[in-house]
Amino acid sequence: MFGDIITDLGAMIQGGLGLAPGGNINPDGVSMFEPIHGSAPKYKGKGVSNPIATIWAGAMLLEAVGEKSAAEKVINAIETVLREGKVRTYDLGGNSKTSEVGDAIVSEMKIGG
């Protein structure tokens, strides 16, 4: 539980809960990766959630299973999309939809590939 609080505090330094992935790491077995904000069911179907933490958690999973280059590709795409600032969800001061941010990350992965 205390680790969860520390992760939340770290998210504020990083830029908010919408950007922060988390992982419950078990070096000897199964690990779990997720956005630290949880599933946010109240936003389901509204297209307003920031997908970056979820996508980043997927990159952490890729790295954990030995797919380091794939993980780096995802993280590089996230960083490029954030740096360019063309698509941003509400929590980052923009008005882009969840799908627009996800599509921008996928497009960047194809370009940066």
Secondary structure, DSSP 8 states (H G I E B T S, - for coil): -HHHHHHHHHHHHHT-GGG-EEEE--TTS--EEEETT---GGGTTSS-S--HHHHHHHHHHHHHTT-HHHHHHHHHHHHHHHHH-SS--GGGT----HHHHHHHHHHHHHH--
